[in-house]
Amino acid sequence: MSDTKLNLFSFSGKTRTLHLTWMAFFLSFVVWFNHAPLMVFIREALGLSDQQVKALLIINVALTIPARIVVGMLVDKYGPKIMYSTLLAISGVLCLAFAVSNTFEQMALTRFLLGFVGAGFVIGIRLISEWFPAKQVGLAEGIYGGWGNFGSAAAAITLPTLAALIGGENGWRYAIGITGVIAMIYAVVFYKSIHNTPKGSTYFKPKKSGAMEVTSKGDFILYLIMNIPLYAALAVLAWKLSPSGIDLLSTELVYTIYGVLLIAFAYQALRMYQINREIFDKPVPDIHRYDFKQVAVLNLIYMVTFGSELAVVSMLPLFFQDTFGLSSVMAGMLGGSFAFIVLFARPGGGLISDHFGRKKTLLVVLTGVTLGYGLMSLMDASWPLLLAVAVTVGCALFVHAGNGAVFAIVPLIKRRMTGQIAGMTGAYGNVGGVSFLTVLSFVSPQIFFIVIAASALLVLLAVQLFMDEPQGQIAEVLPDGTVQMIDVT
């Protein structure tokens, strides 16, 4: 990593790793969301009801929250090379299973299992952090996240056309199946092309697996508290599928899910104690300490930025259509503007964070997010359409830049646990999406935007009060017992 320039037109060294990794993430998002733009064909072919269509969309993200936590642990233990290759290969098989499904139940099961594909994001965060120094990691992670995230938009743009070109009642099946085959082929390409670290570097692994290591009693309590929303979000998803929601699951099954979630949380709490019991007997040496509050604040930021992105992208086309009386096509195009700028806004957030300071960048982007959603809450039919689009794009710029700024810090907290930290932070993004969409189901779009703005303001205060600028070095222990210092400034 002696080279200091990031030449995106190169395909060697760390830049080669970056390109291969964002492409893996891109394909994982194509597979994850390949059904959404084809739902019209799928609904007609299987005679699905509107409730069943909504159920498939919800089920598709249900498994992502726990999957990001679990995959974060596994990537820290086994490395990105084997994990990303395995994820792409399995997702390809599941994609083919979805394509040949003939009943709603078969589709629901395969879509639920495909939710774990969203955890691929976590794998790349760890891999990129191994190849890029602190002064470039924000930009590199931003490119990885932004360009890879565009996979969902690429699926929406290309798959309906591909299905139409293939034609026939099974055109959508072939379109979805092709994405699965591509994912499986790329799994082999990725495995043969990637190394976990540059030559001569050590891949640091956690001392124990099953829960994140913390370094003080106070951090343990905060870690325990921060796990509660992850299980609560899954409970909300179960409620949405209950008779009180879209009536897919029976009341008895929903209560069973609630019970399983309580047991799972209790087990996780026990596992957290087992992993960290030593901190209750003796203090951790200062050189090995890190503040878990950094992780907690990053979780909350990503909940507001990426979480609001998930929610707003889902509702914005319909909001434009209803508010301004636009056609479905025009409303979809304008609504898509919120997601499209991720290609450069997320890398931009990482780049600014690298050069102007991590905390300062977060304060600026969260201020922009607060003001942006505050303005969006004022939009109504009296607004000129051009002004409404400008405000929407401006807000999206800060939201996507915030995503990039968050993951410019994640790799700088504790190297050997980067996967776990990224997994928890990424899961909080999904928690935000579930939370904000739940709010939207009860209130008007204007109140929905106000709730997001208020949430961003509270998180802005948390950053000001509790976030510390990464400084100096972090310590990791080599296999022979010696300590290696890693620059984070």
Contacts in CASP RR format, 6 or more apart in sequence:
PFRMAT RR
TARGET T0000
AUTHOR 0000-0000-0000
METHOD contacts of the structure
MODEL  1
MSDTKLNLFSFSGKTRTLHLTWMAFFLSFVVWFNHAPLMVFIREALGLSD
QQVKALLIINVALTIPARIVVGMLVDKYGPKIMYSTLLAISGVLCLAFAV
SNTFEQMALTRFLLGFVGAGFVIGIRLISEWFPAKQVGLAEGIYGGWGNF
GSAAAAITLPTLAALIGGENGWRYAIGITGVIAMIYAVVFYKSIHNTPKG
STYFKPKKSGAMEVTSKGDFILYLIMNIPLYAALAVLAWKLSPSGIDLLS
TELVYTIYGVLLIAFAYQALRMYQINREIFDKPVPDIHRYDFKQVAVLNL
IYMVTFGSELAVVSMLPLFFQDTFGLSSVMAGMLGGSFAFIVLFARPGGG
LISDHFGRKKTLLVVLTGVTLGYGLMSLMDASWPLLLAVAVTVGCALFVH
AGNGAVFAIVPLIKRRMTGQIAGMTGAYGNVGGVSFLTVLSFVSPQIFFI
VIAASALLVLLAVQLFMDEPQGQIAEVLPDGTVQMIDVT
1 14 0 8 1.000
1 131 0 8 1.000
1 132 0 8 1.000
1 133 0 8 1.000
1 198 0 8 1.000
1 201 0 8 1.000
3 14 0 8 1.000
4 133 0 8 1.000
4 135 0 8 1.000
4 136 0 8 1.000
6 14 0 8 1.000
6 15 0 8 1.000
6 132 0 8 1.000
6 136 0 8 1.000
6 139 0 8 1.000
6 140 0 8 1.000
7 15 0 8 1.000
8 15 0 8 1.000
8 18 0 8 1.000
8 143 0 8 1.000
10 16 0 8 1.000
11 19 0 8 1.000
13 131 0 8 1.000
13 198 0 8 1.000
14 131 0 8 1.000
14 132 0 8 1.000
14 140 0 8 1.000
14 198 0 8 1.000
16 193 0 8 1.000
17 127 0 8 1.000
17 128 0 8 1.000
17 131 0 8 1.000
17 194 0 8 1.000
17 195 0 8 1.000
18 128 0 8 1.000
18 131 0 8 1.000
18 132 0 8 1.000
18 140 0 8 1.000
18 143 0 8 1.000
18 144 0 8 1.000
20 189 0 8 1.000
20 190 0 8 1.000
20 193 0 8 1.000
20 194 0 8 1.000
21 80 0 8 1.000
21 84 0 8 1.000
21 124 0 8 1.000
21 127 0 8 1.000
21 128 0 8 1.000
21 144 0 8 1.000
21 194 0 8 1.000
22 143 0 8 1.000
22 144 0 8 1.000
22 145 0 8 1.000
22 146 0 8 1.000
22 147 0 8 1.000
22 148 0 8 1.000
23 148 0 8 1.000
23 186 0 8 1.000
24 84 0 8 1.000
24 88 0 8 1.000
24 120 0 8 1.000
24 123 0 8 1.000
24 124 0 8 1.000
24 186 0 8 1.000
24 190 0 8 1.000
25 120 0 8 1.000
25 121 0 8 1.000
25 124 0 8 1.000
25 144 0 8 1.000
25 145 0 8 1.000
25 147 0 8 1.000
25 148 0 8 1.000
25 149 0 8 1.000
26 147 0 8 1.000
26 148 0 8 1.000
26 150 0 8 1.000
26 151 0 8 1.000
26 154 0 8 1.000
27 88 0 8 1.000
27 151 0 8 1.000
27 179 0 8 1.000
27 182 0 8 1.000
27 183 0 8 1.000
27 186 0 8 1.000
28 87 0 8 1.000
28 88 0 8 1.000
28 91 0 8 1.000
28 117 0 8 1.000
28 118 0 8 1.000
28 120 0 8 1.000
28 121 0 8 1.000
28 183 0 8 1.000
29 117 0 8 1.000
29 118 0 8 1.000
29 148 0 8 1.000
29 149 0 8 1.000
29 150 0 8 1.000
29 151 0 8 1.000
29 152 0 8 1.000
29 155 0 8 1.000
30 151 0 8 1.000
30 152 0 8 1.000
30 154 0 8 1.000
30 155 0 8 1.000
30 179 0 8 1.000
30 182 0 8 1.000
30 183 0 8 1.000
31 91 0 8 1.000
31 92 0 8 1.000
31 95 0 8 1.000
31 114 0 8 1.000
31 117 0 8 1.000
31 179 0 8 1.000
31 180 0 8 1.000
31 183 0 8 1.000
32 60 0 8 1.000
32 91 0 8 1.000
32 114 0 8 1.000
32 115 0 8 1.000
32 117 0 8 1.000
32 118 0 8 1.000
32 152 0 8 1.000
33 60 0 8 1.000
33 151 0 8 1.000
33 152 0 8 1.000
33 155 0 8 1.000
33 156 0 8 1.000
34 95 0 8 1.000
34 155 0 8 1.000
34 159 0 8 1.000
34 175 0 8 1.000
34 176 0 8 1.000
34 179 0 8 1.000
35 42 0 8 1.000
35 56 0 8 1.000
35 60 0 8 1.000
35 98 0 8 1.000
35 111 0 8 1.000
35 176 0 8 1.000
36 57 0 8 1.000
36 60 0 8 1.000
36 152 0 8 1.000
36 155 0 8 1.000
36 156 0 8 1.000
37 155 0 8 1.000
37 156 0 8 1.000
37 159 0 8 1.000
37 160 0 8 1.000
38 159 0 8 1.000
38 160 0 8 1.000
38 163 0 8 1.000
38 172 0 8 1.000
38 175 0 8 1.000
38 176 0 8 1.000
39 53 0 8 1.000
39 56 0 8 1.000
39 57 0 8 1.000
41 160 0 8 1.000
41 163 0 8 1.000
41 171 0 8 1.000
41 172 0 8 1.000
42 48 0 8 1.000
42 107 0 8 1.000
42 172 0 8 1.000
43 53 0 8 1.000
45 169 0 8 1.000
45 170 0 8 1.000
45 172 0 8 1.000
46 102 0 8 1.000
46 103 0 8 1.000
46 104 0 8 1.000
46 107 0 8 1.000
48 56 0 8 1.000
48 104 0 8 1.000
51 246 0 8 1.000
51 247 0 8 1.000
51 248 0 8 1.000
52 104 0 8 1.000
52 248 0 8 1.000
54 246 0 8 1.000
55 108 0 8 1.000
55 241 0 8 1.000
55 246 0 8 1.000
55 248 0 8 1.000
56 107 0 8 1.000
56 108 0 8 1.000
56 111 0 8 1.000
58 237 0 8 1.000
58 240 0 8 1.000
58 241 0 8 1.000
58 246 0 8 1.000
59 108 0 8 1.000
59 111 0 8 1.000
59 112 0 8 1.000
59 241 0 8 1.000
60 111 0 8 1.000
60 112 0 8 1.000
60 114 0 8 1.000
60 115 0 8 1.000
61 115 0 8 1.000
61 237 0 8 1.000
61 310 0 8 1.000
61 430 0 8 1.000
61 434 0 8 1.000
62 112 0 8 1.000
62 115 0 8 1.000
62 234 0 8 1.000
62 237 0 8 1.000
63 112 0 8 1.000
63 113 0 8 1.000
63 114 0 8 1.000
63 115 0 8 1.000
63 116 0 8 1.000
64 115 0 8 1.000
64 116 0 8 1.000
64 118 0 8 1.000
64 119 0 8 1.000
64 427 0 8 1.000
64 430 0 8 1.000
65 230 0 8 1.000
65 233 0 8 1.000
65 234 0 8 1.000
65 427 0 8 1.000
65 430 0 8 1.000
65 431 0 8 1.000
65 434 0 8 1.000
66 230 0 8 1.000
66 234 0 8 1.000
66 427 0 8 1.000
67 115 0 8 1.000
67 116 0 8 1.000
67 118 0 8 1.000
67 119 0 8 1.000
68 118 0 8 1.000
68 119 0 8 1.000
68 121 0 8 1.000
68 122 0 8 1.000
68 422 0 8 1.000
68 423 0 8 1.000
68 424 0 8 1.000
68 426 0 8 1.000
68 427 0 8 1.000
68 430 0 8 1.000
69 230 0 8 1.000
69 420 0 8 1.000
69 423 0 8 1.000
69 424 0 8 1.000
69 427 0 8 1.000
70 119 0 8 1.000
71 83 0 8 1.000
71 87 0 8 1.000
71 116 0 8 1.000
71 119 0 8 1.000
71 120 0 8 1.000
71 122 0 8 1.000
71 123 0 8 1.000
71 423 0 8 1.000
72 119 0 8 1.000
72 122 0 8 1.000
72 123 0 8 1.000
72 126 0 8 1.000
72 419 0 8 1.000
72 420 0 8 1.000
72 422 0 8 1.000
72 423 0 8 1.000
73 206 0 8 1.000
73 209 0 8 1.000
73 210 0 8 1.000
73 419 0 8 1.000
73 420 0 8 1.000
74 83 0 8 1.000
75 83 0 8 1.000
75 122 0 8 1.000
75 123 0 8 1.000
75 124 0 8 1.000
75 126 0 8 1.000
75 419 0 8 1.000
76 126 0 8 1.000
76 205 0 8 1.000
76 206 0 8 1.000
76 209 0 8 1.000
76 416 0 8 1.000
76 417 0 8 1.000
76 418 0 8 1.000
76 419 0 8 1.000
76 420 0 8 1.000
77 205 0 8 1.000
77 206 0 8 1.000
77 209 0 8 1.000
79 126 0 8 1.000
79 127 0 8 1.000
79 196 0 8 1.000
79 203 0 8 1.000
80 123 0 8 1.000
80 124 0 8 1.000
80 126 0 8 1.000
80 127 0 8 1.000
80 130 0 8 1.000
80 194 0 8 1.000
80 196 0 8 1.000
81 127 0 8 1.000
81 190 0 8 1.000
81 191 0 8 1.000
81 194 0 8 1.000
81 195 0 8 1.000
81 196 0 8 1.000
82 191 0 8 1.000
83 120 0 8 1.000
83 123 0 8 1.000
84 120 0 8 1.000
84 123 0 8 1.000
84 124 0 8 1.000
84 127 0 8 1.000
84 187 0 8 1.000
84 190 0 8 1.000
84 194 0 8 1.000
85 187 0 8 1.000
85 188 0 8 1.000
85 190 0 8 1.000
85 191 0 8 1.000
86 187 0 8 1.000
87 116 0 8 1.000
87 117 0 8 1.000
87 119 0 8 1.000
87 120 0 8 1.000
87 123 0 8 1.000
87 187 0 8 1.000
88 183 0 8 1.000
88 184 0 8 1.000
88 186 0 8 1.000
88 187 0 8 1.000
88 190 0 8 1.000
89 183 0 8 1.000
89 184 0 8 1.000
89 187 0 8 1.000
89 188 0 8 1.000
91 114 0 8 1.000
91 116 0 8 1.000
91 117 0 8 1.000
91 180 0 8 1.000
91 183 0 8 1.000
92 179 0 8 1.000
92 180 0 8 1.000
92 181 0 8 1.000
92 183 0 8 1.000
92 184 0 8 1.000
92 187 0 8 1.000
93 180 0 8 1.000
93 184 0 8 1.000
94 110 0 8 1.000
94 113 0 8 1.000
94 114 0 8 1.000
94 117 0 8 1.000
95 114 0 8 1.000
95 176 0 8 1.000
95 177 0 8 1.000
95 179 0 8 1.000
95 180 0 8 1.000
95 183 0 8 1.000
96 177 0 8 1.000
96 180 0 8 1.000
96 181 0 8 1.000
97 106 0 8 1.000
97 110 0 8 1.000
98 107 0 8 1.000
98 110 0 8 1.000
98 111 0 8 1.000
98 114 0 8 1.000
98 176 0 8 1.000
99 173 0 8 1.000
99 174 0 8 1.000
99 176 0 8 1.000
99 177 0 8 1.000
99 180 0 8 1.000
100 173 0 8 1.000
101 107 0 8 1.000
101 110 0 8 1.000
108 248 0 8 1.000
119 423 0 8 1.000
121 145 0 8 1.000
121 422 0 8 1.000
121 426 0 8 1.000
122 419 0 8 1.000
122 422 0 8 1.000
122 423 0 8 1.000
122 426 0 8 1.000
123 419 0 8 1.000
124 144 0 8 1.000
125 141 0 8 1.000
125 144 0 8 1.000
125 407 0 8 1.000
125 410 0 8 1.000
125 411 0 8 1.000
125 418 0 8 1.000
125 419 0 8 1.000
125 422 0 8 1.000
125 423 0 8 1.000
126 411 0 8 1.000
126 418 0 8 1.000
126 419 0 8 1.000
126 422 0 8 1.000
127 194 0 8 1.000
127 196 0 8 1.000
128 137 0 8 1.000
128 140 0 8 1.000
128 141 0 8 1.000
128 144 0 8 1.000
128 411 0 8 1.000
129 137 0 8 1.000
129 141 0 8 1.000
129 410 0 8 1.000
129 411 0 8 1.000
129 415 0 8 1.000
129 418 0 8 1.000
130 196 0 8 1.000
130 197 0 8 1.000
130 198 0 8 1.000
130 201 0 8 1.000
130 203 0 8 1.000
131 140 0 8 1.000
131 197 0 8 1.000
131 198 0 8 1.000
132 138 0 8 1.000
132 140 0 8 1.000
132 141 0 8 1.000
133 487 0 8 1.000
134 354 0 8 1.000
134 412 0 8 1.000
134 470 0 8 1.000
134 487 0 8 1.000
134 488 0 8 1.000
134 489 0 8 1.000
135 354 0 8 1.000
136 354 0 8 1.000
137 354 0 8 1.000
137 408 0 8 1.000
137 411 0 8 1.000
137 412 0 8 1.000
138 349 0 8 1.000
138 350 0 8 1.000
138 351 0 8 1.000
138 353 0 8 1.000
138 354 0 8 1.000
138 404 0 8 1.000
138 407 0 8 1.000
138 408 0 8 1.000
139 347 0 8 1.000
139 348 0 8 1.000
139 350 0 8 1.000
139 351 0 8 1.000
139 354 0 8 1.000
139 408 0 8 1.000
141 350 0 8 1.000
141 404 0 8 1.000
141 407 0 8 1.000
141 408 0 8 1.000
141 410 0 8 1.000
141 411 0 8 1.000
142 346 0 8 1.000
142 347 0 8 1.000
142 348 0 8 1.000
142 349 0 8 1.000
142 350 0 8 1.000
142 351 0 8 1.000
142 403 0 8 1.000
142 404 0 8 1.000
142 407 0 8 1.000
142 408 0 8 1.000
143 346 0 8 1.000
143 347 0 8 1.000
145 342 0 8 1.000
145 346 0 8 1.000
145 403 0 8 1.000
145 404 0 8 1.000
145 407 0 8 1.000
146 342 0 8 1.000
146 343 0 8 1.000
146 346 0 8 1.000
146 347 0 8 1.000
146 400 0 8 1.000
146 403 0 8 1.000
146 404 0 8 1.000
147 343 0 8 1.000
147 347 0 8 1.000
149 342 0 8 1.000
149 346 0 8 1.000
150 342 0 8 1.000
150 343 0 8 1.000
152 339 0 8 1.000
153 336 0 8 1.000
153 339 0 8 1.000
153 340 0 8 1.000
155 179 0 8 1.000
159 175 0 8 1.000
159 176 0 8 1.000
159 179 0 8 1.000
160 175 0 8 1.000
162 174 0 8 1.000
162 175 0 8 1.000
162 178 0 8 1.000
163 171 0 8 1.000
163 172 0 8 1.000
163 174 0 8 1.000
163 175 0 8 1.000
164 171 0 8 1.000
166 174 0 8 1.000
166 175 0 8 1.000
196 203 0 8 1.000
197 203 0 8 1.000
202 476 0 8 1.000
202 478 0 8 1.000
202 479 0 8 1.000
202 484 0 8 1.000
204 415 0 8 1.000
204 416 0 8 1.000
204 476 0 8 1.000
204 477 0 8 1.000
205 416 0 8 1.000
206 213 0 8 1.000
206 416 0 8 1.000
206 417 0 8 1.000
206 420 0 8 1.000
207 213 0 8 1.000
208 275 0 8 1.000
210 271 0 8 1.000
210 275 0 8 1.000
211 268 0 8 1.000
211 271 0 8 1.000
211 272 0 8 1.000
211 274 0 8 1.000
211 275 0 8 1.000
211 276 0 8 1.000
212 223 0 8 1.000
212 272 0 8 1.000
212 275 0 8 1.000
212 295 0 8 1.000
212 417 0 8 1.000
212 420 0 8 1.000
212 421 0 8 1.000
212 424 0 8 1.000
213 275 0 8 1.000
213 276 0 8 1.000
213 414 0 8 1.000
213 417 0 8 1.000
214 220 0 8 1.000
214 223 0 8 1.000
214 276 0 8 1.000
214 279 0 8 1.000
214 292 0 8 1.000
215 279 0 8 1.000
215 284 0 8 1.000
215 288 0 8 1.000
215 289 0 8 1.000
215 290 0 8 1.000
215 292 0 8 1.000
216 279 0 8 1.000
216 283 0 8 1.000
216 284 0 8 1.000
216 289 0 8 1.000
216 292 0 8 1.000
217 279 0 8 1.000
217 280 0 8 1.000
218 292 0 8 1.000
219 291 0 8 1.000
219 292 0 8 1.000
219 293 0 8 1.000
220 272 0 8 1.000
220 273 0 8 1.000
220 276 0 8 1.000
220 279 0 8 1.000
222 292 0 8 1.000
222 293 0 8 1.000
222 296 0 8 1.000
223 272 0 8 1.000
223 292 0 8 1.000
224 269 0 8 1.000
224 272 0 8 1.000
226 295 0 8 1.000
226 296 0 8 1.000
226 299 0 8 1.000
226 424 0 8 1.000
227 265 0 8 1.000
227 268 0 8 1.000
227 269 0 8 1.000
227 272 0 8 1.000
228 265 0 8 1.000
229 428 0 8 1.000
229 431 0 8 1.000
230 424 0 8 1.000
230 427 0 8 1.000
230 428 0 8 1.000
230 431 0 8 1.000
231 261 0 8 1.000
231 262 0 8 1.000
231 264 0 8 1.000
231 265 0 8 1.000
232 431 0 8 1.000
233 430 0 8 1.000
233 431 0 8 1.000
233 432 0 8 1.000
233 434 0 8 1.000
233 435 0 8 1.000
234 257 0 8 1.000
234 261 0 8 1.000
235 257 0 8 1.000
235 258 0 8 1.000
235 261 0 8 1.000
236 434 0 8 1.000
236 435 0 8 1.000
236 438 0 8 1.000
237 434 0 8 1.000
238 249 0 8 1.000
238 254 0 8 1.000
238 257 0 8 1.000
238 258 0 8 1.000
238 261 0 8 1.000
239 245 0 8 1.000
239 254 0 8 1.000
240 246 0 8 1.000
240 438 0 8 1.000
241 248 0 8 1.000
241 249 0 8 1.000
241 254 0 8 1.000
242 248 0 8 1.000
242 249 0 8 1.000
242 251 0 8 1.000
242 254 0 8 1.000
243 249 0 8 1.000
243 250 0 8 1.000
243 251 0 8 1.000
249 257 0 8 1.000
278 284 0 8 1.000
287 475 0 8 1.000
287 483 0 8 1.000
288 475 0 8 1.000
290 413 0 8 1.000
290 414 0 8 1.000
290 474 0 8 1.000
291 468 0 8 1.000
293 466 0 8 1.000
293 467 0 8 1.000
294 409 0 8 1.000
294 413 0 8 1.000
294 467 0 8 1.000
294 468 0 8 1.000
295 413 0 8 1.000
295 421 0 8 1.000
295 424 0 8 1.000
295 425 0 8 1.000
296 466 0 8 1.000
297 459 0 8 1.000
297 462 0 8 1.000
297 463 0 8 1.000
297 466 0 8 1.000
297 467 0 8 1.000
298 406 0 8 1.000
298 409 0 8 1.000
298 410 0 8 1.000
298 421 0 8 1.000
298 425 0 8 1.000
299 424 0 8 1.000
299 425 0 8 1.000
299 428 0 8 1.000
300 428 0 8 1.000
300 459 0 8 1.000
300 462 0 8 1.000
301 362 0 8 1.000
301 366 0 8 1.000
301 402 0 8 1.000
301 405 0 8 1.000
301 406 0 8 1.000
301 459 0 8 1.000
301 463 0 8 1.000
302 403 0 8 1.000
302 406 0 8 1.000
302 425 0 8 1.000
302 426 0 8 1.000
302 428 0 8 1.000
302 429 0 8 1.000
303 428 0 8 1.000
303 429 0 8 1.000
303 431 0 8 1.000
303 432 0 8 1.000
303 433 0 8 1.000
303 435 0 8 1.000
303 455 0 8 1.000
303 459 0 8 1.000
304 366 0 8 1.000
304 369 0 8 1.000
304 432 0 8 1.000
304 452 0 8 1.000
304 455 0 8 1.000
304 456 0 8 1.000
304 459 0 8 1.000
305 365 0 8 1.000
305 369 0 8 1.000
305 399 0 8 1.000
305 400 0 8 1.000
305 402 0 8 1.000
305 403 0 8 1.000
305 406 0 8 1.000
305 429 0 8 1.000
306 399 0 8 1.000
306 403 0 8 1.000
306 406 0 8 1.000
306 426 0 8 1.000
306 429 0 8 1.000
306 432 0 8 1.000
306 433 0 8 1.000
307 429 0 8 1.000
307 430 0 8 1.000
307 431 0 8 1.000
307 432 0 8 1.000
307 433 0 8 1.000
307 435 0 8 1.000
307 436 0 8 1.000
308 369 0 8 1.000
308 373 0 8 1.000
308 399 0 8 1.000
308 432 0 8 1.000
308 433 0 8 1.000
308 436 0 8 1.000
308 452 0 8 1.000
308 455 0 8 1.000
308 456 0 8 1.000
309 338 0 8 1.000
309 339 0 8 1.000
309 396 0 8 1.000
309 399 0 8 1.000
309 400 0 8 1.000
309 403 0 8 1.000
310 429 0 8 1.000
310 430 0 8 1.000
310 432 0 8 1.000
310 433 0 8 1.000
310 436 0 8 1.000
310 437 0 8 1.000
311 432 0 8 1.000
311 433 0 8 1.000
311 436 0 8 1.000
311 437 0 8 1.000
311 440 0 8 1.000
311 448 0 8 1.000
311 452 0 8 1.000
312 338 0 8 1.000
312 399 0 8 1.000
312 436 0 8 1.000
312 452 0 8 1.000
313 335 0 8 1.000
313 336 0 8 1.000
313 338 0 8 1.000
313 339 0 8 1.000
314 437 0 8 1.000
315 437 0 8 1.000
315 440 0 8 1.000
315 445 0 8 1.000
315 448 0 8 1.000
316 334 0 8 1.000
316 335 0 8 1.000
316 336 0 8 1.000
316 338 0 8 1.000
316 392 0 8 1.000
317 328 0 8 1.000
317 331 0 8 1.000
317 332 0 8 1.000
317 334 0 8 1.000
317 335 0 8 1.000
317 336 0 8 1.000
318 331 0 8 1.000
319 445 0 8 1.000
320 326 0 8 1.000
320 330 0 8 1.000
320 331 0 8 1.000
320 332 0 8 1.000
320 334 0 8 1.000
320 335 0 8 1.000
320 388 0 8 1.000
321 327 0 8 1.000
321 328 0 8 1.000
321 331 0 8 1.000
321 332 0 8 1.000
323 379 0 8 1.000
323 380 0 8 1.000
323 381 0 8 1.000
323 388 0 8 1.000
323 445 0 8 1.000
324 331 0 8 1.000
324 381 0 8 1.000
324 385 0 8 1.000
324 388 0 8 1.000
325 331 0 8 1.000
326 334 0 8 1.000
326 385 0 8 1.000
334 389 0 8 1.000
334 392 0 8 1.000
335 392 0 8 1.000
337 389 0 8 1.000
337 392 0 8 1.000
337 393 0 8 1.000
337 396 0 8 1.000
338 392 0 8 1.000
338 393 0 8 1.000
338 395 0 8 1.000
338 396 0 8 1.000
338 399 0 8 1.000
339 396 0 8 1.000
341 393 0 8 1.000
341 396 0 8 1.000
341 397 0 8 1.000
341 400 0 8 1.000
342 400 0 8 1.000
342 403 0 8 1.000
345 396 0 8 1.000
345 397 0 8 1.000
345 399 0 8 1.000
345 400 0 8 1.000
345 401 0 8 1.000
346 400 0 8 1.000
346 401 0 8 1.000
346 402 0 8 1.000
346 403 0 8 1.000
346 404 0 8 1.000
347 404 0 8 1.000
348 401 0 8 1.000
348 404 0 8 1.000
349 361 0 8 1.000
349 365 0 8 1.000
349 400 0 8 1.000
349 401 0 8 1.000
349 402 0 8 1.000
349 403 0 8 1.000
349 404 0 8 1.000
349 405 0 8 1.000
349 408 0 8 1.000
350 361 0 8 1.000
350 401 0 8 1.000
350 404 0 8 1.000
350 405 0 8 1.000
350 407 0 8 1.000
350 408 0 8 1.000
352 361 0 8 1.000
352 401 0 8 1.000
352 405 0 8 1.000
353 361 0 8 1.000
353 362 0 8 1.000
353 404 0 8 1.000
353 405 0 8 1.000
353 408 0 8 1.000
353 409 0 8 1.000
354 408 0 8 1.000
357 469 0 8 1.000
358 405 0 8 1.000
358 408 0 8 1.000
358 409 0 8 1.000
358 412 0 8 1.000
358 469 0 8 1.000
358 470 0 8 1.000
359 463 0 8 1.000
359 467 0 8 1.000
359 468 0 8 1.000
359 469 0 8 1.000
360 469 0 8 1.000
361 401 0 8 1.000
361 402 0 8 1.000
361 405 0 8 1.000
361 408 0 8 1.000
362 402 0 8 1.000
362 405 0 8 1.000
362 406 0 8 1.000
362 409 0 8 1.000
362 463 0 8 1.000
362 467 0 8 1.000
363 460 0 8 1.000
363 463 0 8 1.000
363 464 0 8 1.000
365 398 0 8 1.000
365 401 0 8 1.000
365 402 0 8 1.000
365 405 0 8 1.000
366 398 0 8 1.000
366 402 0 8 1.000
366 456 0 8 1.000
366 457 0 8 1.000
366 459 0 8 1.000
366 460 0 8 1.000
366 463 0 8 1.000
367 460 0 8 1.000
368 395 0 8 1.000
368 398 0 8 1.000
369 395 0 8 1.000
369 398 0 8 1.000
369 399 0 8 1.000
369 402 0 8 1.000
369 452 0 8 1.000
369 453 0 8 1.000
369 456 0 8 1.000
370 453 0 8 1.000
370 456 0 8 1.000
370 457 0 8 1.000
370 460 0 8 1.000
371 453 0 8 1.000
372 391 0 8 1.000
372 394 0 8 1.000
372 395 0 8 1.000
372 398 0 8 1.000
372 453 0 8 1.000
373 395 0 8 1.000
373 449 0 8 1.000
373 450 0 8 1.000
373 452 0 8 1.000
373 453 0 8 1.000
373 456 0 8 1.000
374 449 0 8 1.000
374 450 0 8 1.000
374 453 0 8 1.000
375 391 0 8 1.000
375 395 0 8 1.000
376 391 0 8 1.000
376 392 0 8 1.000
376 395 0 8 1.000
376 449 0 8 1.000
377 446 0 8 1.000
377 447 0 8 1.000
377 449 0 8 1.000
377 450 0 8 1.000
377 453 0 8 1.000
378 446 0 8 1.000
379 388 0 8 1.000
379 391 0 8 1.000
379 446 0 8 1.000
380 446 0 8 1.000
406 425 0 8 1.000
407 422 0 8 1.000
407 425 0 8 1.000
409 470 0 8 1.000
410 418 0 8 1.000
410 421 0 8 1.000
410 422 0 8 1.000
410 425 0 8 1.000
411 418 0 8 1.000
411 422 0 8 1.000
412 470 0 8 1.000
412 474 0 8 1.000
412 488 0 8 1.000
413 421 0 8 1.000
413 470 0 8 1.000
413 474 0 8 1.000
414 421 0 8 1.000
414 474 0 8 1.000
415 474 0 8 1.000
415 476 0 8 1.000
415 486 0 8 1.000
416 476 0 8 1.000
436 448 0 8 1.000
436 451 0 8 1.000
436 452 0 8 1.000
439 447 0 8 1.000
439 448 0 8 1.000
439 451 0 8 1.000
440 448 0 8 1.000
443 451 0 8 1.000
470 488 0 8 1.000
470 489 0 8 1.000
471 488 0 8 1.000
471 489 0 8 1.000
472 487 0 8 1.000
472 488 0 8 1.000
472 489 0 8 1.000
473 485 0 8 1.000
473 486 0 8 1.000
473 487 0 8 1.000
473 488 0 8 1.000
473 489 0 8 1.000
474 485 0 8 1.000
474 486 0 8 1.000
474 488 0 8 1.000
475 483 0 8 1.000
475 484 0 8 1.000
475 485 0 8 1.000
475 486 0 8 1.000
476 483 0 8 1.000
476 484 0 8 1.000
476 486 0 8 1.000
477 483 0 8 1.000
477 484 0 8 1.000
478 484 0 8 1.000
END
